[in-house]
């Protein structure tokens, strides 16, 4: 076996999933190409590789690596290159050069054993010295752990996540119970943990294995919107996953039920299996809704018809009968649902309800599930509206290890009325936490469009509440004359009713561009976004245009559309800093979206420098204004005000946002919306997805694609079944009265 040693000059290619890399190694002042599976290496590191020389038909002579060791750099040049690689947060090329000039061959020892001496280097203070030391130690620990995990075929990406979870105790934690990985580490499922466990000698019929697989399958169903799983289906799915008899799984479910690690309950004709949290949430929502509905409210003494007439006169409006009914029901009920499509007057109804309550001296709180939905509500009503998480004061208690809703049954919201918009987006867990914070006697008004896509999280909350008939419901179904002038609204209702949209009125706000080939669709969309739409509407892409797609993958999926749009709207340039990440690149000027709630993330106002806060939420859209490869941070500004600094370890919370999935667009509105309509998975090409997409546009819709796929979507009125027990729980109460 041959061997070669040198410093890594460049990593030409790297597959983050399996570690396969093509590396240029500087050895004896020559560049040599190495290929193979490298657990964790970086530019500037010195390695000794063992393997064989091969002749590639296209790329010439290469060294095919079988195994390798990382060795300490043995030259000043090697040390400087290693430190300048960006591997260690706080050290870039400039700082690396000054450190090597100061400490020479002792530089790495100084960092590891005498980090306080780093302050002798100009520009390094005590705080930065500590940061460099911690990052250096972390890299050492991480390498050892990655080499341990490599024997179980754990990719570098997941190895980093495991290390972030367990730190220096990673190896001990995994050896004690490898199935913990499936519970504790995002993205590591049961299968990966199972592979490690079996390679360590765990029995195929181990209780740990069966319990972990059962929880994994149950969580898979939760991740697909279900609050419970029929026991027979859960047993079958788990047994197939494990390759064992269903009877063994059935026996283990009974054991887990006895140990109170899950709930098994008869629900109508179904034996339902719940995770503890979802059973509590669903039961809590049903119980609390009924309590709030049945509470005897203090009767409001006033002539509502007179008040309605005054509001109509003062605002120059004429309320439809269903709107008037909604106002009356809001005055007389503890809980009310108001539902309706676009143009049916939901906003006018909300404003009228607020006006009447406030004239009676009653306090009203407004909220919505997402930041963008709350902002829309605030703009429409002229009153402050908060996200539900902010309303319920989600944050830390005395400990910084756990976050919770500080508004609850022991500390309820202090107000007379709560109005929540975009309720179709609320899942069962969030609804439970909201209802816990609503005191008896407080009126709760839930507003939403039941025909839109259901919540991303588990449950079918709005639809279940409406269909149970346990709560008063007012349906707004009259499209107002002004709304009738919008082809967006007319077509949204036509689609929702199963009718073909009007596509040939070019003077309106709804346009259809025929293209059959997917590459032609992409080219048309890029052209629209780059020149035609900005020029015609006198706007920029960032300010006024959003591309939506039903799917993630394929030529017309958001992954490809984001790359295509980025290359045209924000191309690579010498003066633009960028950070490669996974299969794409973050670049200064990019439009990005936060894809998970991060309540600990700090932000600072760029308008008022004394103003700061915490919390960046799923669906927030911002612009990258700076990338600092030395400090390893990306700076993003949201809403032209909030500056957020992302450590590179948090980049999995960001995605490019030139194109979004329709699901991710819920709760948002965009002036101009562009969307491909073409071939895709049948489960995504549905009527309510197309309807939801159109309702996101305020000014203009442009569909690009084929009429037959529009027809297919309208015909596909399949609403994916969600296992949810909320409707049945509410119906039981209704049947008692």
C-alpha positions in Angstrom: 0.0 0.0 0.0 1.3 3.4 -0.9 1.4 6.5 1.4 1.5 10.2 0.8 1.6 13.2 3.2 0.8 16.8 2.6 -1.5 19.8 3.4 -5.0 20.0 1.9 -4.9 22.7 -0.7 -8.5 22.5 -1.8 -11.6 20.4 -1.5 -12.8 20.1 -5.1 -15.9 18.1 -4.3 -17.6 16.7 -1.2 -20.7 14.7 -0.7 -22.0 15.8 2.7 -24.1 12.7 3.0 -21.4 10.1 2.8 -18.1 12.0 3.0 -16.9 11.1 -0.5 -14.4 13.8 -1.5 -12.1 14.9 -4.2 -9.1 16.6 -2.6 -6.1 18.5 -3.9 -3.2 17.7 -1.6 0.0 19.8 -1.6 2.8 17.3 -1.3 6.5 18.1 -2.0 5.4 21.3 -3.6 3.2 19.5 -6.1 -0.6 19.2 -6.2 -1.9 15.6 -6.0 -5.5 14.6 -6.4 -6.9 12.3 -3.7 -10.3 10.5 -3.9 -12.1 8.6 -1.2 -14.3 8.8 1.9 -13.0 11.3 4.4 -14.8 11.6 7.7 -13.9 15.2 8.5 -11.1 17.2 6.9 -10.6 20.9 6.1 -8.4 23.0 3.8 -5.1 23.6 5.5 -5.0 20.4 7.5 -2.1 18.0 7.1 -2.9 14.4 6.5 -1.1 11.1 5.8 -3.1 9.0 3.4 -2.7 5.3 2.6 -3.9 3.8 -0.6 -3.0 3.1 -4.3 -2.3 5.2 -7.3 -4.8 4.8 -10.2 -5.2 6.2 -13.7 -8.6 7.8 -14.2 -9.7 7.8 -17.9 -10.8 11.5 -17.8 -8.9 13.0 -14.8 -5.6 11.3 -15.1 -3.4 10.1 -12.2 -5.1 10.0 -8.8 -4.4 8.6 -5.3 -7.3 6.4 -4.2 -7.3 6.7 -0.4 -8.2 3.7 1.7 -7.4 5.2 5.2 -5.8 8.3 6.5 -4.6 10.1 9.6 -4.7 13.8 10.5 -1.2 15.0 11.6 -0.1 18.2 13.1 1.2 20.7 10.6 5.0 20.6 10.6 5.8 23.9 8.9 5.0 27.5 9.5 3.3 27.6 6.2 1.2 24.6 7.1 0.1 26.0 10.4 -0.9 29.3 8.9 -2.8 27.7 6.1 -4.6 25.4 8.6 -5.6 28.3 10.8 -6.6 30.5 7.8 -8.9 27.9 6.4 -11.9 29.2 8.4 -12.1 25.9 10.4 -11.8 27.7 13.7 -14.3 30.5 14.4 -12.6 33.8 15.1 -9.5 33.1 12.9 -9.3 34.1 9.3 -6.3 34.6 7.0 -5.3 38.0 8.5 -5.4 36.8 12.1 -3.7 33.5 11.3 -0.8 35.3 9.7 -0.3 37.5 12.8 -0.6 34.5 15.2 2.1 32.6 13.3 4.4 35.6 13.1 4.0 36.0 16.9 4.3 32.4 18.1 5.9 30.5 15.2 5.9 26.7 15.5 4.4 27.0 19.0 1.1 28.5 17.7 -1.0 25.4 18.0 0.3 24.6 21.5 -0.4 28.2 22.6 -4.0 27.9 21.4 -4.5 24.6 23.2 -2.6 25.0 26.4 -2.0 28.8 27.0 -5.0 30.5 25.3 -4.7 33.6 27.5 -1.4 34.4 25.7 -3.4 34.9 22.4 -4.2 38.4 23.7 -0.5 39.2 22.9 -1.6 39.3 19.2 -2.9 42.6 18.1 -6.6 42.5 17.6 -7.3 39.6 19.9 -9.0 40.5 23.2 -9.8 38.2 26.1 -13.3 37.4 24.7 -12.0 36.5 21.3 -9.2 34.4 22.7 -11.6 32.4 24.7 -13.8 31.9 21.6 -10.7 30.6 19.6 -9.8 28.2 22.4 -13.3 26.8 22.6 -13.6 26.4 18.8 -10.1 24.7 18.7 -11.1 22.2 21.5 -14.4 21.5 19.8 -12.7 20.6 16.5 -10.4 18.2 18.3 -13.3 16.5 20.1 -15.3 16.4 16.9 -12.6 14.7 14.9 -12.3 11.9 17.4 -16.0 11.4 17.5 -16.4 11.4 13.8 -13.7 8.7 13.5 -15.7 6.6 16.0 -19.0 7.2 14.1 -17.4 6.5 10.7 -17.2 2.8 11.5 -21.0 2.8 11.6 -21.3 4.6 8.3 -22.6 7.8 9.9 -22.1 10.7 7.5 -20.1 13.8 8.5 -23.3 15.9 8.5 -25.1 13.7 11.0 -21.9 13.2 13.0 -21.7 17.0 13.6 -25.4 17.0 14.7 -24.7 14.1 17.1 -21.7 15.9 18.6 -23.8 19.1 19.0 -26.3 17.1 21.0 -24.0 15.2 23.3 -20.7 17.0 23.2 -17.7 15.3 24.7 -20.0 12.5 26.1 -21.1 11.4 22.6 -19.3 8.0 22.6 -20.4 7.1 26.1 -24.1 8.1 25.3 -24.2 6.0 22.1 -22.6 2.9 23.7 -25.1 3.1 26.6 -28.2 3.3 24.3 -27.8 3.9 20.6 -31.6 4.3 20.2 -31.4 7.6 22.0 -30.1 9.1 18.8 -33.5 8.7 17.2 -35.1 10.6 20.0 -32.5 13.3 20.5 -30.9 14.2 17.2 -32.8 16.0 14.5 -32.7 14.1 11.2 -31.5 10.8 12.7 -34.3 8.3 12.4 -34.7 4.9 13.9 -33.1 3.2 10.9 -29.7 4.8 11.5 -29.8 4.3 15.2 -30.9 0.7 14.6 -27.9 0.1 12.3 -25.5 1.2 15.0 -27.3 -0.8 17.7 -27.4 -4.0 15.7 -23.7 -3.7 14.8 -23.0 -3.4 18.5 -24.8 -6.7 19.1 -28.3 -5.6 20.1 -31.0 -8.4 19.8 -33.4 -8.1 17.0 -36.3 -8.5 19.5 -34.8 -6.2 22.1 -37.5 -4.2 24.0 -35.4 -1.1 23.5 -35.5 -1.8 19.7 -39.2 -2.4 19.5 -40.1 0.5 21.8 -37.9 2.9 19.8 -39.3 1.7 16.5 -42.9 2.1 17.8 -42.2 5.7 18.9 -40.4 6.3 15.6 -43.4 5.1 13.6 -45.8 7.0 15.8 -43.8 10.2 15.3 -43.7 9.6 11.6 -47.5 9.6 11.6 -47.5 12.8 13.7 -45.1 14.4 11.2 -47.7 13.7 8.5 -50.4 15.5 10.3 -52.0 12.8 12.4 -52.7 13.1 16.1 -53.1 9.4 16.6 -52.7 6.1 14.7 -55.1 3.1 14.6 -53.4 0.4 16.7 -53.6 -2.2 13.9 -51.9 0.1 11.5 -49.2 1.0 13.9 -48.5 -2.6 14.7 -48.3 -3.5 11.0 -46.0 -0.6 10.1 -43.7 -1.2 13.1 -43.5 -5.0 12.4 -42.6 -4.4 8.8 -39.9 -1.9 9.8 -38.4 -4.3 12.3 -38.9 -7.6 10.4 -40.6 -9.2 13.4 -44.1 -10.6 14.1 -46.9 -8.1 14.7 -47.7 -9.9 18.0 -44.4 -8.9 19.5 -45.1 -5.3 18.7 -48.7 -5.6 20.0 -47.3 -7.0 23.3 -44.8 -4.1 23.6 -47.5 -1.5 22.9 -49.5 -2.9 25.9 -46.3 -2.7 28.0 -45.7 0.9 26.9 -49.3 1.8 27.7 -48.9 0.3 31.2 -45.6 2.2 31.6 -47.5 5.4 30.5 -45.2 6.1 27.6 -48.1 6.2 25.2 -51.9 6.2 25.3 -54.3 3.6 23.9 -57.9 4.6 23.7 -61.2 3.5 22.0 -62.3 6.2 19.7 -65.6 5.3 17.9 -64.8 2.1 16.0 -61.0 2.6 16.3 -58.4 1.5 18.8 -56.3 4.7 18.7 -52.7 5.0 19.8 -51.5 8.5 20.9 -48.2 10.0 22.0 -48.7 11.4 25.5 -48.4 15.0 24.4 -50.9 14.7 21.5 -53.5 12.9 23.7 -53.2 15.7 26.3 -53.5 18.4 23.7 -56.5 16.9 21.9 -58.3 16.2 25.1 -57.5 19.6 26.4 -58.7 21.4 23.3 -62.1 19.5 23.4 -62.6 20.1 27.1 -61.6 23.7 27.1 -63.7 24.6 24.0 -66.8 23.2 25.7 -66.1 25.0 29.0 -65.7 28.3 27.2 -68.9 27.7 25.1 -71.0 26.8 28.1 -69.8 29.5 30.4 -72.7 31.9 31.2 -71.5 35.3 29.9 -72.4 38.6 31.4 -75.1 40.0 29.0 -74.1 43.1 27.2 -76.8 45.8 27.5 -77.0 47.7 24.2 -78.9 47.9 21.0 -76.5 46.2 18.5 -78.6 47.1 15.5 -78.2 50.8 16.3 -74.5 50.4 16.7 -74.2 48.5 13.4 -76.0 51.3 11.6 -73.7 53.9 13.1 -70.6 52.0 12.1 -71.9 51.6 8.5 -72.7 55.3 8.3 -69.4 56.5 9.7 -67.3 54.1 7.6 -69.4 54.2 4.4 -69.9 50.4 4.3 -72.8 48.1 4.0 -72.6 44.8 5.9 -74.0 41.7 4.4 -76.5 39.8 6.5 -74.0 37.0 7.4 -71.5 39.7 8.5 -74.2 41.2 10.8 -74.9 37.7 12.1 -71.2 37.2 12.9 -71.2 40.4 14.9 -74.3 39.4 16.9 -72.9 35.9 17.6 -69.6 37.4 18.8 -71.5 39.5 21.3 -73.5 36.6 22.6 -71.1 33.6 22.6 -68.0 32.5 24.5 -66.5 31.0 21.3 -67.3 31.8 17.7 -65.9 30.6 14.4 -66.0 32.9 11.4 -65.0 31.3 8.1 -65.0 32.4 4.5 -62.9 32.7 1.4 -61.2 35.7 -0.1 -63.4 38.8 -0.8 -66.1 37.7 1.6 -65.4 40.4 4.1 -63.6 38.7 7.0 -61.5 41.7 7.7 -64.4 44.1 7.7 -66.3 41.8 10.0 -63.3 41.6 12.4 -62.9 45.4 12.4 -66.7 45.9 13.1 -66.5 43.4 16.0 -63.5 45.3 17.4 -65.2 48.7 17.1 -68.3 47.6 19.0 -66.4 45.9 21.8 -64.1 48.8 22.2 -67.0 51.3 22.3 -68.3 49.3 25.2 -65.0 49.7 27.0 -63.9 46.1 26.5 -60.3 45.2 25.8 -59.5 43.2 22.7 -56.3 41.2 21.8 -55.5 40.3 18.2 -53.2 37.4 17.2 -52.2 35.1 14.3 -50.1 32.0 14.0 -47.1 33.5 12.1 -45.3 36.8 12.1 -46.4 37.7 8.6 -50.0 36.8 9.3 -49.9 39.0 12.4 -48.4 41.9 10.5 -51.2 41.6 7.9 -53.8 41.6 10.6 -52.3 44.6 12.2 -52.2 46.5 8.9 -55.8 45.6 8.1 -57.3 46.5 11.5 -55.0 49.4 12.6 -54.5 47.7 16.0 -51.5 45.8 17.3 -51.6 42.1 16.5 -49.1 39.6 17.9 -48.0 36.1 17.0 -49.6 33.5 19.2 -46.2 32.6 20.6 -45.6 36.3 21.6 -49.2 36.6 22.9 -48.7 33.6 25.1 -45.2 34.8 26.1 -43.3 31.8 25.0 -39.8 31.9 26.5 -37.5 30.7 29.3 -38.4 30.4 32.9 -35.8 30.4 35.6 -33.9 27.7 33.7 -32.5 28.4 30.2 -32.7 24.7 29.4 -36.4 24.7 28.7 -38.9 27.0 27.1 -42.7 27.2 27.7 -45.8 29.3 27.4 -45.9 31.6 30.4 -49.5 32.5 29.7 -51.6 29.5 30.8 -54.4 28.4 33.1 -52.4 29.8 36.1 -51.6 33.0 34.4 -54.4 33.7 31.8 -54.5 36.5 29.2 -56.0 39.6 30.8 -58.6 40.9 28.3 -62.3 40.7 27.4 -62.0 39.5 23.8 -59.4 37.5 21.8 -59.6 37.4 18.0 -57.3 34.9 16.2 -56.9 35.0 12.4 -55.6 32.3 10.0 -56.8 29.6 12.3 -56.5 27.0 9.6 -52.7 27.1 10.2 -53.0 26.2 13.9 -52.1 22.7 14.9 -53.5 20.8 17.9 -50.6 21.6 20.2 -50.7 25.4 19.7 -54.5 25.4 20.0 -54.3 23.6 23.3 -51.8 26.2 24.6 -54.0 29.1 23.4 -57.1 27.7 25.1 -55.3 27.1 28.4 -54.6 30.9 28.5 -58.2 31.9 27.8 -60.0 32.6 31.0 -63.7 31.8 31.4 -65.7 34.8 30.5 -63.3 35.9 27.8 -64.8 35.8 24.3 -62.8 33.9 21.8 -63.3 34.5 18.0 -61.6 32.2 15.6 -61.3 33.4 12.0 -60.0 31.4 9.1 -60.6 29.8 5.7 -61.5 26.2 6.2 -60.9 25.4 2.5 -57.2 26.2 2.7 -54.5 23.7 3.3 -54.5 22.3 6.9 -51.8 23.1 9.4 -48.3 21.8 8.8 -48.4 20.4 12.4 -50.6 17.5 13.5 -54.4 17.9 13.7 -57.3 19.2 11.6 -58.3 21.8 14.2 -60.5 24.3 12.3 -62.3 21.7 10.2 -62.9 19.5 13.2 -64.3 22.3 15.2 -66.7 23.4 12.4 -67.9 19.9 11.5 -68.5 19.0 15.2 -71.2 21.7 15.4 -70.1 22.1 19.1 -69.2 25.7 18.5 -71.3 28.4 16.8 -70.1 29.0 13.2 -70.8 31.8 10.8 -69.9 31.3 7.1 -69.3 34.3 5.0 -70.1 33.3 1.5 -71.1 36.6 -0.3 -68.3 38.0 -2.6 -68.5 41.8 -2.4 -68.8 43.8 -5.6 -65.3 45.3 -5.2 -63.9 41.8 -4.8 -65.8 40.6 -7.8 -63.7 43.0 -10.0 -60.6 40.9 -9.0 -60.1 37.9 -11.2 -57.8 36.5 -8.6 -60.7 36.3 -6.1 -63.3 35.2 -8.8 -61.0 32.4 -9.9 -60.1 31.3 -6.4 -63.8 30.8 -5.7 -64.3 29.1 -9.0 -61.5 26.7 -8.3 -62.8 26.1 -4.8 -66.2 25.2 -6.3 -64.6 22.8 -8.8 -65.0 25.1 -11.8 -62.3 26.0 -14.3 -60.8 29.5 -13.8 -61.1 32.3 -16.4 -57.8 32.5 -18.2 -58.3 34.8 -21.2 -59.0 38.2 -19.7 -55.6 39.8 -20.1 -56.7 43.2 -18.8 -57.3 41.8 -15.4 -55.0 40.7 -12.6 -54.8 37.0 -13.4 -52.6 35.7 -16.2 -51.9 32.3 -17.7 -48.9 31.6 -19.9 -49.1 28.3 -21.8 -45.9 26.2 -21.7 -45.8 22.4 -21.9 -42.1 21.6 -21.4 -40.8 22.0 -17.9 -37.5 23.6 -18.9 -39.5 26.1 -20.9 -41.6 26.8 -17.8 -38.5 27.5 -15.8 -37.1 29.8 -18.5 -40.3 31.7 -18.7 -40.5 32.1 -14.9 -36.9 33.4 -14.7 -37.6 35.9 -17.5 -40.8 37.1 -15.8 -38.9 37.7 -12.5 -35.8 39.2 -14.0 -37.3 41.8 -16.4 -41.0 41.7 -17.5 -42.8 41.9 -14.2 -40.4 44.4 -12.4 -40.5 46.6 -15.5 -44.3 46.5 -16.0 -45.2 46.9 -12.3 -42.3 49.3 -11.5 -41.1 47.1 -8.6 -38.2 44.8 -7.8 -38.3 41.1 -7.3 -37.3 41.4 -3.7 -40.0 44.0 -2.9 -43.0 42.7 -4.9 -42.6 39.3 -6.5 -42.8 35.8 -5.1 -42.5 32.4 -6.9 -44.5 29.5 -5.4 -44.4 25.9 -6.4 -46.4 22.8 -5.2 -43.2 20.7 -4.9 -39.6 20.8 -3.8 -38.0 18.5 -6.4 -37.9 18.4 -10.1 -37.2 21.2 -12.7 -40.2 23.2 -11.4 -39.6 22.4 -7.7 -38.3 25.1 -5.4 -34.8 23.7 -5.1 -34.1 24.1 -8.8 -36.1 27.3 -9.1 -34.1 28.9 -6.2 -30.8 28.0 -7.9 -32.0 29.4 -11.3 -33.4 32.6 -9.9 -30.4 33.2 -7.7 -28.0 32.8 -10.7 -30.0 35.5 -12.5 -31.1 37.9 -9.7 -28.1 37.7 -7.5 -25.2 36.2 -9.5 -21.8 35.4 -8.3 -19.4 38.4 -8.3 -15.9 39.1 -7.0 -17.2 41.6 -4.5 -20.0 39.4 -3.1 -19.1 37.2 -0.2 -20.7 33.8 -0.1 -20.9 30.6 1.9 -21.4 27.2 0.2 -23.8 25.0 2.2 -25.0 21.6 1.3 -26.2 21.7 -2.3 -26.5 25.5 -2.7 -24.7 28.7 -1.8 -25.7 31.6 0.5 -24.6 34.9 -1.0 -24.8 38.5 0.2 -28.1 39.9 -1.3 -29.9 36.6 -1.2 -33.6 36.4 -0.2 -33.8 33.8 2.5 -36.5 32.3 4.8 -36.3 31.1 8.4 -37.7 27.5 8.3 -38.1 26.7 12.0 -39.1 28.6 15.1 -36.1 29.8 17.1 -37.2 31.6 20.2 -33.7 32.1 21.5 -32.3 33.9 18.5 -31.4 37.5 19.3 -32.1 40.4 17.0 -31.2 44.1 17.0 -33.1 46.9 15.3 -31.1 48.7 12.5 -33.6 51.6 12.8 -33.4 52.1 16.6 -30.1 50.7 17.9 -31.3 50.6 21.5 -34.2 48.2 20.5 -33.5 44.5 20.6 -35.4 41.3 21.2 -35.5 37.5 20.8 -37.2 35.2 18.4 -37.1 34.5 14.6 -40.0 32.4 13.4 -40.8 29.8 10.7 -41.8 31.7 7.6 -39.9 35.0 8.3 -38.3 36.3 5.0 -35.2 38.4 5.0 -32.2 39.5 3.0 -28.5 38.5 3.6 -26.5 41.7 4.1 -23.2 40.3 5.2 -21.2 37.0 5.4 -18.1 36.9 7.6 -16.1 33.7 7.0 -13.6 34.6 9.7 -16.2 35.0 12.5 -18.4 32.3 10.7 -21.6 34.3 10.8 -24.2 35.3 8.3 -26.2 38.5 8.9 -29.8 38.7 7.8 -32.2 41.6 8.0 -35.9 40.9 8.4 -38.8 43.3 7.7 -36.2 46.0 6.9 -35.5 46.3 10.6 -34.4 43.3 12.5 -30.8 42.3 12.2 -30.1 38.6 13.1 -26.6 37.0 13.2 -26.5 33.3 12.3 -23.6 31.2 13.4 -22.6 28.7 10.7 -23.9 25.9 13.0 -27.4 27.3 12.6 -27.5 27.5 8.8 -29.9 24.5 8.6 -32.5 27.0 9.8 -32.2 29.0 6.6 -33.2 28.4 3.0 -33.2 30.4 -0.1 -36.6 32.1 -0.6 -36.7 33.2 -4.2 -39.2 30.3 -4.6 -41.3 28.8 -1.7 -43.6 25.8 -1.5 -47.3 26.7 -1.2 -47.3 25.2 2.3 -44.5 27.6 3.4 -46.4 30.6 2.0 -49.4 30.1 4.3 -50.2 33.2 6.4 -48.3 35.5 3.9 -49.5 37.8 1.1 -47.4 38.9 -1.8 -48.1 41.7 -4.3 -47.2 39.5 -7.4 -47.3 35.7 -7.4 -45.8 33.5 -10.1 -46.4 29.7 -10.0 -45.7 26.8 -12.4 -48.6 24.4 -13.1 -47.1 21.2 -14.4 -46.5 17.5 -13.7 -45.9 16.5 -10.1 -46.9 14.1 -7.4 -50.6 13.6 -7.3 -50.8 14.2 -3.6 -49.5 17.7 -4.1 -51.5 18.7 -7.2 -54.8 19.2 -5.4 -57.6 21.7 -5.5 -57.1 23.1 -2.1 -53.3 23.6 -2.8 -54.1 25.6 -5.9 -56.8 27.6 -4.1 -54.4 28.3 -1.2 -51.8 29.5 -3.6 -54.1 32.0 -5.3 -55.3 33.5 -2.0 -51.7 34.5 -1.2 -51.7 37.1 -4.0 -52.8 40.7 -3.4 -52.2 42.3 -6.9 -51.4 39.9 -9.6 -51.2 36.1 -10.3 -49.2 34.6 -13.2 -49.6 30.8 -13.8 -47.1 29.3 -16.2 -47.7 25.8 -17.6 -50.4 23.6 -19.0 -54.2 23.9 -18.7 -54.6 20.2 -18.3 -52.6 20.3 -15.0 -54.9 23.1 -13.8 -57.8 20.9 -14.7 -56.2 17.9 -12.9 -55.7 20.0 -9.8 -59.3 21.2 -9.7 -60.5 17.6 -10.3 -58.3 16.3 -7.5 -60.4 17.3 -4.5 -58.8 14.7 -2.4 -58.1 16.0 1.1 -55.6 13.7 2.7 -57.2 11.9 5.6 -55.8 12.9 9.0 -56.3 10.7 12.0 -57.7 13.2 14.4 -60.0 12.6 17.4 -61.0 16.2 18.1 -64.3 16.1 16.1 -65.4 12.9 17.8 -64.6 14.2 21.2 -66.6 17.4 20.6 -69.5 15.4 19.1 -69.8 13.3 22.2 -70.4 16.4 24.2 -72.9 17.7 21.6 -74.9 14.4 21.8 -75.2 14.8 25.6 -77.3 18.0 25.2 
